[in-house]
Amino acid sequence: MASSAASLIEHFSQVPDPRIERSQRHRLIDIVIIAVCGAICGADNWVHIAEFGRSKYDWLKTFLALPNGIPSHDTFGRVFARISPAHFQDCFSAWIQSLLPKLEAEIVPIDGKTLRHSYDRTSGKKAIHMVNAWAVKNRLVLGQCHGEGGLDEITLIPQLLRVLALKGCIVTVDAIGCHKSVAEQVINQQGDYVLAVKANQPKLLHPLRQVFDRAEPQLHQDLSVDTFETHDENHGRIETRRYWTTDQVDDFAEGTAWKGLALFGMVEAQRQVGDQVSVERRYYISSLDNDAQRFGEAVRRHWSIENSLHWILDVVFREDDSRIRTGHAPENMALLRQIAVSLLQQEKTAKVGVQTKRLKAGWDHTYLAKVLAAGHF
């Protein structure tokens, strides 16, 4: 069993202990590993985690020292309220990089999520806003960055990007993160970007509409355009997505500071349900070559962060219901959930959903060991 948790123990042993020496009745790494195991197995707060530890004491003792037994829920709460989120994140990033030293050709969506109940009216603390990076093909969290009170994602996204290895990756960001600093950061780290453009960038949206909002024959006559189309039918709903890209952006790019800008792209999404038809157009800028299929894959895969991470955090881990608010505990608990999601997504032997995997891990020590061993992939 010790070998299954070895990678986690090795990397998270580097978390600086915020406690004074005389108050250290429990080893910090024991506290962290119990919390990780508890988060995997369905424990969503400090009371749950302490109770999980007590019920699994004999098993935990096989690979943790536990010199004074299992910490109380108050101890878990106090320790995680004081651990530096930056240091905790650094250890998480080092762990992820050790598992995936190369992410070439990976699509990396970036998206924000507010911890709804992390605010504290008594102390005047505002809700914590997290920005997460997700690896689509590898199905794991690459990193997170946080700010208080809805801190602008344009500030948070470059901070997050700096800790990621982006060479050869395609970074996708929704319109709220469409900013020159984001494009520059991605290019500086030898990645590519696909940025959604909406009304928050009127000087950018206007030329995109001028390019694409015209009759298709004229579009192909005037520009070097590549196209790609997908067609899906499901439960009586027919969805057709048409992708257009052009690399003729020189006139616009020369007069702007969008580093690496090489492509304009548009998606036309048509949805038909019975006799009702709706059409929506979305616009993008990118550093990619003029390949509509590759562009389309990046656009569609962006939503993986919502479906494979944020939805699971909300529905399976009940993140929006969490009342953990003290000190740094909300950010650190969020990272514990993301460690758990990453490990559960990597465990492939159980052909069930993440919720059932959590239950199975709580029931079966052997299966929990398999989940922890997923940290060696």
C-alpha contacts under 8 A as a table, 3 or more apart, distances in Angstrom:
res1	aa1	res2	aa2	distance
1	M	4	S	5.25
1	M	5	A	6.91
1	M	62	T	7.34
1	M	63	F	6.65
1	M	369	A	6.36
2	A	5	A	5.48
2	A	6	A	5.91
2	A	62	T	7.38
2	A	63	F	4.94
3	S	6	A	4.83
3	S	7	S	7.85
3	S	373	A	7.67
4	S	7	S	7.48
4	S	369	A	6.02
4	S	370	K	7.28
4	S	372	L	5.42
4	S	373	A	4.26
4	S	374	A	7.92
4	S	375	G	7.62
4	S	376	H	7.71
5	A	8	L	5.44
5	A	9	I	6.11
5	A	369	A	7.81
5	A	372	L	5.65
5	A	373	A	6.52
5	A	375	G	7.68
6	A	9	I	5.08
6	A	10	E	5.93
7	S	10	E	5.14
7	S	11	H	6.31
7	S	95	W	7.32
7	S	375	G	6.58
7	S	376	H	6.89
8	L	11	H	5.44
8	L	12	F	5.86
8	L	33	I	7.64
8	L	95	W	7.13
8	L	375	G	7.34
9	I	12	F	5.42
9	I	13	S	5.72
9	I	29	I	6.81
9	I	33	I	7.22
10	E	13	S	5.61
10	E	14	Q	7.57
11	H	14	Q	5.88
11	H	91	C	5.77
11	H	92	F	7.50
11	H	94	A	6.95
11	H	95	W	5.83
12	F	15	V	5.54
12	F	29	I	6.73
12	F	32	V	7.60
12	F	88	F	7.61
12	F	91	C	5.67
12	F	92	F	7.36
13	S	28	L	7.74
13	S	29	I	5.56
14	Q	91	C	6.66
15	V	83	I	7.88
15	V	87	H	6.07
15	V	88	F	5.94
15	V	91	C	6.69
16	P	83	I	7.47
16	P	84	S	7.86
16	P	87	H	7.21
17	D	28	L	6.53
17	D	83	I	7.03
18	P	79	V	7.42
18	P	82	R	6.09
18	P	83	I	5.86
18	P	84	S	7.84
19	R	23	S	6.55
19	R	24	Q	6.65
19	R	79	V	7.63
20	I	23	S	5.72
20	I	24	Q	6.94
21	E	24	Q	5.46
22	R	25	R	7.80
24	Q	27	R	6.73
25	R	67	P	7.61
25	R	68	N	6.43
26	H	30	D	7.08
26	H	31	I	7.15
26	H	66	L	6.66
26	H	67	P	6.64
26	H	68	N	6.30
26	H	69	G	7.89
26	H	70	I	7.99
26	H	71	P	6.80
27	R	30	D	5.27
27	R	31	I	6.53
27	R	65	A	7.84
27	R	66	L	7.22
27	R	67	P	7.89
28	L	31	I	5.10
28	L	32	V	6.28
29	I	32	V	5.03
29	I	33	I	6.06
30	D	33	I	5.26
30	D	34	I	6.04
30	D	64	L	6.09
30	D	65	A	7.20
30	D	66	L	6.68
31	I	34	I	5.36
31	I	35	A	6.20
31	I	71	P	7.30
31	I	76	F	6.92
32	V	35	A	5.12
32	V	36	V	6.22
33	I	36	V	4.99
33	I	37	C	6.13
34	I	37	C	5.15
34	I	38	G	5.98
34	I	49	I	7.27
34	I	53	G	6.33
34	I	60	L	7.80
35	A	38	G	4.98
35	A	39	A	6.06
35	A	49	I	5.96
35	A	336	L	7.29
36	V	39	A	5.15
36	V	40	I	6.30
36	V	336	L	5.85
36	V	337	R	7.86
36	V	339	I	7.17
36	V	340	A	6.58
37	C	40	I	5.13
37	C	41	C	6.28
37	C	340	A	7.81
37	C	368	L	7.97
38	G	41	C	5.07
38	G	42	G	6.32
38	G	43	A	4.99
38	G	44	D	7.87
38	G	48	H	7.58
38	G	49	I	5.18
38	G	52	F	6.06
38	G	53	G	7.40
39	A	42	G	5.51
39	A	43	A	4.94
39	A	44	D	6.22
39	A	49	I	7.35
39	A	336	L	6.63
39	A	337	R	6.13
39	A	340	A	6.07
40	I	43	A	7.33
40	I	337	R	7.68
40	I	340	A	4.89
40	I	341	V	7.54
40	I	344	L	7.30
40	I	358	R	5.68
40	I	361	A	7.16
40	I	362	G	7.86
41	C	358	R	4.61
41	C	359	L	6.02
41	C	360	K	7.69
41	C	361	A	5.44
41	C	362	G	4.53
41	C	368	L	7.99
42	G	317	F	7.50
42	G	358	R	5.69
42	G	359	L	6.68
42	G	362	G	7.16
43	A	46	W	7.81
43	A	48	H	4.82
43	A	49	I	5.33
43	A	52	F	7.17
44	D	48	H	6.31
44	D	49	I	7.28
44	D	317	F	6.81
44	D	318	R	7.72
44	D	322	S	7.63
45	N	48	H	5.34
45	N	49	I	6.26
45	N	322	S	7.60
45	N	324	I	7.36
46	W	49	I	4.96
46	W	50	A	6.10
46	W	73	H	5.01
46	W	74	D	7.43
46	W	76	F	6.00
46	W	77	G	6.03
47	V	50	A	5.28
47	V	51	E	6.19
47	V	72	S	7.98
47	V	73	H	4.93
48	H	51	E	5.16
48	H	52	F	6.01
48	H	73	H	7.96
49	I	52	F	4.96
49	I	53	G	6.18
49	I	73	H	7.21
50	A	53	G	5.05
50	A	54	R	6.35
50	A	70	I	6.97
50	A	71	P	6.56
50	A	72	S	5.79
50	A	73	H	5.14
50	A	76	F	7.50
51	E	54	R	5.11
51	E	55	S	6.20
52	F	55	S	5.21
52	F	56	K	6.11
53	G	56	K	5.15
53	G	57	Y	5.67
53	G	60	L	7.56
53	G	70	I	6.02
54	R	57	Y	5.09
54	R	70	I	6.06
56	K	59	W	5.42
56	K	60	L	6.03
57	Y	60	L	5.11
57	Y	61	K	5.95
57	Y	69	G	7.76
57	Y	70	I	7.21
58	D	61	K	5.18
58	D	62	T	6.90
59	W	62	T	5.53
59	W	63	F	7.88
59	W	365	H	7.71
60	L	63	F	5.93
60	L	64	L	5.86
61	K	64	L	5.10
61	K	65	A	6.34
61	K	66	L	6.56
66	L	69	G	5.03
66	L	70	I	6.60
68	N	71	P	7.78
71	P	75	T	5.87
71	P	76	F	6.72
72	S	75	T	5.16
72	S	76	F	6.52
73	H	76	F	5.09
73	H	77	G	6.17
74	D	77	G	5.02
74	D	78	R	6.04
75	T	78	R	5.13
75	T	79	V	6.00
76	F	79	V	5.36
76	F	80	F	6.14
77	G	80	F	5.47
77	G	81	A	6.00
77	G	329	A	7.06
78	R	81	A	5.14
78	R	82	R	6.45
79	V	82	R	5.29
79	V	83	I	6.19
80	F	83	I	5.20
80	F	328	H	6.62
80	F	329	A	5.02
80	F	332	N	6.37
80	F	333	M	7.65
81	A	326	T	5.83
81	A	327	G	4.55
81	A	328	H	4.39
81	A	329	A	4.08
81	A	330	P	7.81
81	A	332	N	7.73
82	R	327	G	6.46
82	R	328	H	5.96
82	R	329	A	7.33
83	I	87	H	7.75
83	I	88	F	7.18
83	I	328	H	6.79
83	I	329	A	7.94
83	I	332	N	7.68
84	S	87	H	5.30
84	S	88	F	6.17
84	S	328	H	7.04
85	P	88	F	4.92
85	P	89	Q	5.90
85	P	328	H	6.59
85	P	331	E	6.45
85	P	332	N	5.95
86	A	89	Q	5.08
86	A	90	D	6.13
87	H	90	D	4.94
87	H	91	C	6.36
88	F	91	C	5.30
88	F	92	F	6.30
88	F	332	N	7.35
89	Q	92	F	4.90
89	Q	93	S	6.05
89	Q	143	G	7.31
89	Q	144	Q	7.33
89	Q	335	L	7.54
90	D	93	S	5.10
90	D	94	A	6.18
91	C	94	A	5.08
91	C	95	W	6.15
92	F	95	W	5.08
92	F	96	I	6.24
92	F	143	G	7.50
92	F	339	I	7.95
93	S	96	I	5.10
93	S	97	Q	6.09
93	S	142	L	6.85
93	S	143	G	6.20
93	S	163	V	7.40
93	S	164	L	7.89
94	A	97	Q	5.11
94	A	98	S	6.15
95	W	98	S	5.17
95	W	99	L	6.49
96	I	99	L	5.13
96	I	100	L	6.12
96	I	142	L	6.53
97	Q	100	L	5.00
97	Q	101	P	4.98
97	Q	102	K	7.89
98	S	101	P	5.65
99	L	375	G	7.07
99	L	376	H	6.53
99	L	377	F	6.27
100	L	103	L	6.52
102	K	165	A	7.64
103	L	106	E	5.49
103	L	165	A	7.25
103	L	166	L	7.08
103	L	167	K	7.42
103	L	168	G	7.30
103	L	169	C	6.67
104	E	166	L	7.59
104	E	167	K	6.27
104	E	168	G	4.58
104	E	169	C	5.45
105	A	168	G	5.35
105	A	169	C	4.94
105	A	170	I	7.05
106	E	135	A	6.57
106	E	136	V	6.85
106	E	137	K	6.52
106	E	168	G	7.35
106	E	169	C	4.87
106	E	170	I	6.41
107	I	135	A	6.21
107	I	136	V	5.71
107	I	137	K	7.27
107	I	169	C	5.76
107	I	170	I	4.81
107	I	171	V	6.08
107	I	172	T	7.37
107	I	298	A	6.53
107	I	301	R	7.32
107	I	302	H	7.82
108	V	133	A	6.34
108	V	134	W	5.45
108	V	135	A	5.02
108	V	136	V	6.31
108	V	169	C	6.82
108	V	170	I	5.96
108	V	171	V	4.73
108	V	172	T	6.16
108	V	302	H	7.57
109	P	133	A	5.91
109	P	134	W	5.58
109	P	135	A	7.16
109	P	136	V	7.56
109	P	171	V	5.72
109	P	172	T	4.63
109	P	173	V	6.11
109	P	301	R	7.70
109	P	302	H	5.07
109	P	303	W	7.68
109	P	304	S	7.65
109	P	305	I	6.28
110	I	131	V	6.94
110	I	132	N	5.73
110	I	133	A	4.72
110	I	134	W	6.68
110	I	157	I	7.66
110	I	171	V	7.11
110	I	172	T	6.14
110	I	173	V	5.32
110	I	174	D	7.74
110	I	302	H	7.97
110	I	305	I	7.59
111	D	131	V	5.57
111	D	132	N	5.60
111	D	133	A	6.88
111	D	173	V	6.66
111	D	174	D	7.11
111	D	305	I	7.25
112	G	129	H	6.97
112	G	130	M	5.51
112	G	131	V	4.09
112	G	132	N	6.11
112	G	153	E	7.24
113	K	129	H	5.85
113	K	130	M	5.16
113	K	131	V	6.21
113	K	132	N	7.75
113	K	310	H	7.58
114	T	127	A	6.89
114	T	128	I	5.90
114	T	129	H	4.21
114	T	130	M	5.87
114	T	150	G	7.50
115	L	118	S	5.56
115	L	127	A	6.20
115	L	128	I	5.48
115	L	129	H	6.13
115	L	130	M	7.35
115	L	319	E	7.02
115	L	320	D	5.95
115	L	330	P	7.82
116	R	119	Y	7.26
116	R	127	A	6.19
116	R	128	I	7.60
116	R	320	D	5.42
116	R	321	D	7.57
117	H	127	A	6.66
117	H	320	D	6.45
117	H	321	D	6.59
117	H	322	S	6.20
117	H	323	R	5.64
117	H	324	I	7.68
117	H	325	R	7.62
118	S	126	K	7.26
118	S	127	A	4.87
118	S	128	I	6.02
118	S	322	S	7.41
118	S	323	R	6.32
118	S	324	I	6.26
118	S	325	R	4.89
118	S	330	P	6.25
119	Y	124	G	7.66
119	Y	125	K	5.30
119	Y	126	K	4.49
119	Y	127	A	4.08
119	Y	128	I	7.07
119	Y	325	R	6.50
120	D	123	S	5.72
120	D	124	G	5.80
120	D	125	K	4.88
120	D	126	K	6.49
120	D	127	A	7.67
120	D	325	R	6.52
121	R	124	G	4.85
121	R	125	K	6.41
121	R	126	K	7.81
122	T	125	K	7.74
125	K	148	E	7.90
125	K	149	G	7.91
126	K	148	E	5.90
126	K	149	G	4.68
127	A	148	E	5.92
127	A	149	G	5.28
127	A	150	G	7.15
128	I	146	H	6.70
128	I	147	G	5.84
128	I	148	E	4.58
128	I	149	G	6.09
128	I	150	G	6.96
128	I	330	P	7.52
128	I	331	E	7.42
129	H	146	H	5.51
129	H	147	G	5.27
129	H	148	E	5.90
129	H	149	G	6.83
129	H	150	G	5.47
129	H	151	L	6.91
130	M	144	Q	6.57
130	M	145	C	5.70
130	M	146	H	4.37
130	M	147	G	6.60
131	V	144	Q	5.47
131	V	145	C	5.20
131	V	146	H	6.12
131	V	153	E	7.26
131	V	156	L	6.90
131	V	157	I	6.84
131	V	160	L	7.62
132	N	141	V	7.24
132	N	142	L	7.64
132	N	143	G	5.94
132	N	144	Q	4.42
132	N	145	C	6.65
132	N	160	L	7.93
133	A	141	V	5.96
133	A	142	L	5.31
133	A	143	G	5.36
133	A	144	Q	6.25
133	A	160	L	7.81
133	A	305	I	7.95
134	W	139	R	7.07
134	W	140	L	5.95
134	W	141	V	4.67
134	W	142	L	5.56
134	W	143	G	7.54
134	W	305	I	5.96
134	W	309	L	7.77
135	A	138	N	5.50
135	A	139	R	5.41
135	A	140	L	5.52
135	A	141	V	6.30
135	A	142	L	6.42
136	V	139	R	5.13
136	V	140	L	7.41
136	V	301	R	6.98
136	V	304	S	6.50
136	V	305	I	7.57
138	N	346	Q	7.92
139	R	308	S	7.64
139	R	342	S	6.97
139	R	345	Q	6.37
139	R	346	Q	7.14
140	L	341	V	7.26
140	L	342	S	4.50
140	L	343	L	7.77
140	L	345	Q	6.96
140	L	346	Q	7.61
141	V	144	Q	7.93
141	V	338	Q	6.44
141	V	339	I	7.64
141	V	341	V	7.91
141	V	342	S	6.04
142	L	164	L	7.24
143	G	160	L	6.95
143	G	163	V	7.76
143	G	164	L	7.41
144	Q	160	L	6.30
144	Q	335	L	7.87
145	C	156	L	6.34
145	C	157	I	7.59
145	C	159	Q	7.10
145	C	160	L	5.52
146	H	156	L	6.95
146	H	331	E	7.31
147	G	150	G	6.71
147	G	151	L	5.25
147	G	156	L	7.26
148	E	151	L	5.76
150	G	153	E	7.98
151	L	155	T	7.40
151	L	156	L	7.52
152	D	155	T	5.46
152	D	156	L	6.66
153	E	156	L	4.79
153	E	157	I	5.72
153	E	176	I	7.08
153	E	177	G	6.23
154	I	157	I	5.65
154	I	158	P	7.15
154	I	176	I	7.39
154	I	177	G	5.41
154	I	178	C	7.84
154	I	179	H	6.80
154	I	181	S	7.78
154	I	182	V	7.38
155	T	158	P	6.41
155	T	159	Q	7.04
156	L	159	Q	5.23
156	L	160	L	6.34
157	I	160	L	5.12
157	I	161	L	6.15
157	I	177	G	7.24
157	I	182	V	6.89
158	P	161	L	4.96
158	P	162	R	6.26
158	P	181	S	6.99
158	P	182	V	5.72
158	P	185	Q	6.30
159	Q	162	R	5.49
159	Q	163	V	7.38
160	L	163	V	5.83
160	L	164	L	7.09
161	L	164	L	5.31
161	L	166	L	8.00
161	L	185	Q	7.07
161	L	186	V	7.21
162	R	185	Q	7.49
162	R	189	Q	8.00
165	A	189	Q	7.41
166	L	169	C	5.20
166	L	170	I	7.78
166	L	186	V	7.25
166	L	189	Q	5.90
166	L	190	Q	6.38
166	L	191	G	5.15
167	K	189	Q	6.16
167	K	190	Q	4.63
167	K	191	G	4.82
168	G	190	Q	6.52
168	G	191	G	5.16
168	G	192	D	7.15
169	C	191	G	5.09
169	C	192	D	6.19
170	I	191	G	6.03
170	I	192	D	4.69
170	I	193	Y	5.35
170	I	194	V	7.12
170	I	298	A	7.26
171	V	186	V	7.34
171	V	191	G	7.17
171	V	192	D	6.09
171	V	193	Y	4.67
171	V	194	V	6.26
172	T	193	Y	5.81
172	T	194	V	4.84
172	T	195	L	5.89
172	T	298	A	6.99
172	T	299	V	7.29
172	T	302	H	6.07
173	V	176	I	7.78
173	V	177	G	5.84
173	V	178	C	6.79
173	V	193	Y	7.90
173	V	194	V	6.62
173	V	195	L	5.12
173	V	196	A	6.44
173	V	302	H	7.61
174	D	177	G	5.80
174	D	178	C	6.72
174	D	195	L	6.19
174	D	196	A	5.04
174	D	197	V	7.70
175	A	178	C	4.98
175	A	195	L	6.65
175	A	196	A	4.60
175	A	197	V	5.13
175	A	198	K	5.86
175	A	200	N	7.46
176	I	200	N	7.59
177	G	182	V	7.16
177	G	195	L	7.58
178	C	182	V	7.01
178	C	183	A	7.89
178	C	195	L	5.54
178	C	196	A	6.36
178	C	197	V	6.53
178	C	201	Q	7.88
179	H	182	V	5.41
179	H	183	A	6.61
180	K	183	A	5.15
180	K	184	E	6.08
180	K	257	A	6.89
180	K	258	W	5.41
180	K	259	K	7.18
181	S	184	E	5.11
181	S	185	Q	6.10
182	V	185	Q	5.17
182	V	186	V	6.32
183	A	186	V	5.36
183	A	187	I	6.29
183	A	193	Y	6.62
183	A	258	W	6.58
183	A	259	K	6.04
183	A	260	G	7.33
184	E	187	I	5.26
184	E	188	N	6.01
184	E	258	W	7.19
184	E	259	K	5.29
184	E	260	G	7.52
185	Q	188	N	5.13
185	Q	189	Q	6.35
186	V	189	Q	5.22
186	V	190	Q	6.50
186	V	191	G	5.25
186	V	192	D	6.28
186	V	193	Y	6.66
187	I	190	Q	5.00
187	I	191	G	5.33
187	I	192	D	6.21
187	I	193	Y	7.81
187	I	259	K	7.05
187	I	260	G	6.45
188	N	191	G	7.52
192	D	286	S	7.37
192	D	287	S	5.51
192	D	288	L	6.32
193	Y	286	S	5.37
193	Y	287	S	5.66
193	Y	288	L	7.17
194	V	284	Y	6.59
194	V	285	I	5.93
194	V	286	S	4.45
194	V	287	S	6.98
194	V	288	L	7.73
194	V	295	F	7.80
194	V	298	A	7.36
194	V	299	V	7.47
195	L	284	Y	5.45
195	L	285	I	5.43
195	L	286	S	6.25
196	A	282	R	7.52
196	A	283	Y	6.03
196	A	284	Y	4.47
196	A	285	I	6.71
197	V	200	N	7.52
197	V	201	Q	6.46
197	V	204	L	7.27
197	V	205	L	6.18
197	V	282	R	7.54
197	V	283	Y	5.45
197	V	284	Y	5.27
197	V	285	I	7.16
198	K	201	Q	5.98
198	K	202	P	7.33
198	K	205	L	6.28
198	K	282	R	7.84
198	K	283	Y	7.20
199	A	202	P	5.27
199	A	205	L	6.72
201	Q	204	L	5.37
201	Q	205	L	5.98
202	P	205	L	4.93
202	P	206	H	5.97
203	K	206	H	5.72
203	K	207	P	7.32
204	L	207	P	5.98
204	L	208	L	6.64
205	L	208	L	5.15
205	L	209	R	6.23
205	L	283	Y	7.45
206	H	209	R	5.29
206	H	210	Q	6.26
207	P	210	Q	4.87
207	P	211	V	6.18
207	P	252	F	7.99
208	L	211	V	5.17
208	L	212	F	6.30
208	L	264	F	6.92
208	L	283	Y	6.83
209	R	212	F	5.28
209	R	213	D	5.21
209	R	283	Y	7.94
210	Q	213	D	5.85
210	Q	214	R	7.57
211	V	214	R	7.36
211	V	219	L	7.55
212	F	219	L	6.85
212	F	266	M	7.18
214	R	218	Q	6.90
214	R	219	L	6.43
215	A	218	Q	5.48
215	A	219	L	6.22
216	E	219	L	4.86
216	E	220	H	6.33
217	P	220	H	5.36
217	P	221	Q	6.14
218	Q	221	Q	4.91
218	Q	222	D	6.03
219	L	222	D	5.49
219	L	223	L	6.07
219	L	225	V	7.56
220	H	223	L	5.47
220	H	224	S	6.67
220	H	225	V	5.91
223	L	246	T	6.91
223	L	248	Q	6.90
224	S	246	T	5.70
224	S	247	D	6.96
224	S	248	Q	6.80
225	V	244	W	6.58
225	V	245	T	5.57
225	V	246	T	4.72
225	V	247	D	7.69
225	V	290	N	7.80
226	D	244	W	5.78
226	D	245	T	5.30
226	D	246	T	6.45
226	D	290	N	6.62
226	D	291	D	6.28
226	D	292	A	5.50
227	T	242	R	7.17
227	T	243	Y	5.44
227	T	244	W	4.70
227	T	245	T	6.57
227	T	291	D	7.89
227	T	292	A	5.26
227	T	293	Q	7.37
228	F	242	R	5.88
228	F	243	Y	5.10
228	F	244	W	6.83
228	F	292	A	5.53
228	F	293	Q	5.50
228	F	296	G	7.51
229	E	240	T	7.18
229	E	241	R	5.60
229	E	242	R	4.43
229	E	243	Y	6.12
230	T	240	T	5.73
230	T	241	R	5.24
230	T	242	R	6.63
231	H	238	I	7.43
231	H	239	E	5.85
231	H	240	T	4.53
231	H	241	R	6.55
232	D	238	I	5.82
232	D	239	E	5.14
232	D	240	T	6.41
233	E	236	G	6.78
233	E	237	R	5.65
233	E	238	I	4.49
233	E	239	E	6.32
234	N	237	R	5.25
234	N	238	I	6.58
236	G	273	V	6.34
236	G	274	G	7.29
237	R	271	R	7.04
237	R	272	Q	5.80
237	R	273	V	4.85
237	R	274	G	7.53
238	I	271	R	5.78
238	I	272	Q	5.07
238	I	273	V	6.56
239	E	269	A	7.08
239	E	270	Q	5.67
239	E	271	R	4.57
239	E	272	Q	6.42
240	T	269	A	5.93
240	T	270	Q	5.15
240	T	271	R	6.55
241	R	267	V	6.66
241	R	268	E	5.64
241	R	269	A	4.55
241	R	270	Q	6.29
242	R	267	V	5.69
242	R	268	E	5.16
242	R	269	A	6.59
243	Y	265	G	7.27
243	Y	266	M	5.82
243	Y	267	V	4.68
243	Y	268	E	6.55
243	Y	292	A	5.96
243	Y	293	Q	7.56
243	Y	295	F	7.90
243	Y	296	G	6.19
244	W	265	G	5.63
244	W	266	M	5.24
244	W	267	V	6.54
244	W	292	A	5.96
245	T	263	L	6.67
245	T	264	F	5.66
245	T	265	G	4.35
245	T	266	M	6.51
245	T	290	N	6.11
245	T	291	D	6.94
245	T	292	A	5.50
245	T	295	F	7.80
246	T	249	V	7.52
246	T	263	L	5.70
246	T	264	F	5.48
246	T	265	G	6.63
246	T	290	N	5.90
247	D	262	A	5.66
247	D	263	L	4.55
247	D	264	F	6.46
247	D	289	D	7.17
247	D	290	N	5.61
248	Q	251	D	7.90
248	Q	262	A	7.77
248	Q	263	L	7.19
248	Q	264	F	7.88
249	V	252	F	5.50
249	V	253	A	5.84
249	V	261	L	7.83
249	V	262	A	6.43
249	V	263	L	6.45
249	V	264	F	6.96
250	D	253	A	4.99
250	D	254	E	5.83
250	D	262	A	7.97
251	D	254	E	5.79
251	D	255	G	7.12
252	F	255	G	5.73
252	F	256	T	6.70
253	A	256	T	5.25
253	A	257	A	7.33
253	A	258	W	6.88
253	A	261	L	6.49
253	A	262	A	7.89
254	E	257	A	7.88
258	W	261	L	5.71
260	G	286	S	7.86
260	G	287	S	5.26
261	L	285	I	6.95
261	L	286	S	5.77
261	L	287	S	4.79
262	A	285	I	7.83
262	A	286	S	6.10
262	A	287	S	4.72
262	A	288	L	6.32
262	A	289	D	6.87
263	L	285	I	5.79
263	L	286	S	4.99
263	L	287	S	5.93
263	L	288	L	6.28
263	L	289	D	6.83
263	L	290	N	6.57
264	F	283	Y	7.72
264	F	284	Y	6.01
264	F	285	I	4.83
264	F	286	S	6.41
265	G	283	Y	5.87
265	G	284	Y	4.95
265	G	285	I	6.05
265	G	286	S	7.48
265	G	292	A	7.96
265	G	295	F	7.69
266	M	281	R	6.85
266	M	282	R	5.61
266	M	283	Y	4.52
266	M	284	Y	6.08
267	V	281	R	5.60
267	V	282	R	5.19
267	V	283	Y	6.52
267	V	296	G	7.86
268	E	279	V	6.84
268	E	280	E	5.71
268	E	281	R	4.47
268	E	282	R	6.57
269	A	279	V	5.66
269	A	280	E	5.22
269	A	281	R	6.32
270	Q	277	V	7.00
270	Q	278	S	5.72
270	Q	279	V	4.43
270	Q	280	E	6.54
271	R	277	V	5.66
271	R	278	S	5.31
271	R	279	V	6.45
272	Q	275	D	6.91
272	Q	276	Q	5.63
272	Q	277	V	4.41
272	Q	278	S	6.56
273	V	276	Q	5.32
273	V	277	V	6.58
274	G	277	V	7.98
288	L	291	D	7.65
288	L	295	F	7.41
291	D	294	R	5.52
291	D	295	F	6.20
292	A	295	F	4.95
292	A	296	G	5.86
293	Q	296	G	4.99
293	Q	297	E	6.21
294	R	297	E	5.17
294	R	298	A	6.42
295	F	298	A	5.27
295	F	299	V	6.33
296	G	299	V	5.09
296	G	300	R	6.15
297	E	300	R	5.26
297	E	301	R	5.93
298	A	301	R	5.20
298	A	302	H	6.22
299	V	302	H	5.41
299	V	303	W	7.79
300	R	303	W	6.16
300	R	304	S	7.92
301	R	304	S	5.34
302	H	305	I	6.37
303	W	306	E	5.30
303	W	307	N	6.42
304	S	307	N	5.04
304	S	308	S	5.43
304	S	309	L	7.44
305	I	308	S	5.48
305	I	309	L	5.19
305	I	310	H	6.39
306	E	309	L	5.68
306	E	310	H	4.84
306	E	311	W	5.79
307	N	310	H	6.42
307	N	311	W	5.33
307	N	312	I	7.29
308	S	311	W	6.41
308	S	312	I	6.30
309	L	312	I	5.27
309	L	313	L	6.12
309	L	341	V	7.55
310	H	313	L	5.00
310	H	314	D	6.14
311	W	314	D	5.17
311	W	315	V	5.88
311	W	316	V	7.78
312	I	315	V	5.25
312	I	316	V	5.03
312	I	317	F	6.52
312	I	354	V	7.76
313	L	316	V	5.80
313	L	317	F	4.80
313	L	318	R	6.15
313	L	319	E	5.53
313	L	337	R	7.39
314	D	317	F	5.82
314	D	318	R	4.64
314	D	319	E	4.92
314	D	320	D	5.77
315	V	318	R	5.22
315	V	319	E	7.63
316	V	354	V	7.39
316	V	355	Q	5.72
317	F	337	R	7.32
318	R	321	D	5.45
318	R	322	S	6.76
319	E	322	S	5.34
319	E	334	A	7.85
324	I	329	A	6.53
324	I	330	P	5.59
325	R	328	H	7.82
325	R	329	A	6.35
325	R	330	P	5.60
326	T	329	A	5.69
326	T	330	P	7.15
327	G	330	P	7.55
328	H	331	E	5.74
328	H	332	N	6.29
329	A	332	N	5.06
329	A	333	M	5.83
330	P	333	M	5.23
330	P	334	A	6.12
331	E	334	A	5.07
331	E	335	L	6.40
332	N	335	L	5.06
332	N	336	L	6.33
333	M	336	L	4.92
333	M	337	R	6.32
334	A	337	R	5.17
334	A	338	Q	6.38
335	L	338	Q	4.95
335	L	339	I	6.20
336	L	339	I	5.14
336	L	340	A	6.28
337	R	340	A	5.03
337	R	341	V	6.11
338	Q	341	V	4.94
338	Q	342	S	6.04
339	I	342	S	5.21
339	I	343	L	6.29
340	A	343	L	5.26
340	A	344	L	6.03
341	V	344	L	5.16
341	V	345	Q	5.96
341	V	354	V	7.90
342	S	345	Q	5.27
342	S	346	Q	6.30
343	L	346	Q	5.17
343	L	347	E	6.43
343	L	371	V	5.84
343	L	372	L	6.60
343	L	374	A	5.79
343	L	375	G	6.33
344	L	347	E	5.36
344	L	354	V	6.47
344	L	357	K	6.94
344	L	358	R	7.71
344	L	371	V	6.03
344	L	374	A	7.90
345	Q	348	K	7.43
345	Q	354	V	7.14
346	Q	371	V	7.64
346	Q	374	A	5.77
346	Q	375	G	7.99
346	Q	377	F	7.93
347	E	350	A	7.20
347	E	370	K	7.00
347	E	371	V	5.51
347	E	374	A	5.66
348	K	351	K	6.75
350	A	357	K	7.26
352	V	356	T	6.19
352	V	357	K	6.60
353	G	356	T	5.46
353	G	357	K	6.24
354	V	357	K	4.91
354	V	358	R	6.22
355	Q	358	R	5.24
355	Q	359	L	6.58
356	T	359	L	5.08
356	T	360	K	6.07
357	K	360	K	4.98
357	K	361	A	6.01
358	R	361	A	5.20
358	R	362	G	6.32
359	L	362	G	5.14
359	L	363	W	6.33
360	K	363	W	5.11
360	K	364	D	5.88
360	K	367	Y	6.97
360	K	368	L	7.75
361	A	364	D	5.27
361	A	365	H	6.58
361	A	366	T	7.95
361	A	367	Y	5.43
361	A	368	L	4.42
361	A	371	V	7.62
362	G	365	H	7.25
362	G	368	L	7.08
364	D	367	Y	5.34
364	D	368	L	6.32
365	H	368	L	5.01
365	H	369	A	6.15
366	T	369	A	5.13
366	T	370	K	6.48
367	Y	370	K	4.93
367	Y	371	V	6.41
368	L	371	V	5.02
368	L	372	L	6.28
369	A	372	L	5.10
369	A	373	A	5.99
370	K	373	A	4.89
370	K	374	A	6.31
371	V	374	A	5.16
371	V	375	G	7.57
372	L	375	G	5.73
373	A	376	H	5.59
373	A	377	F	7.72
374	A	377	F	5.54
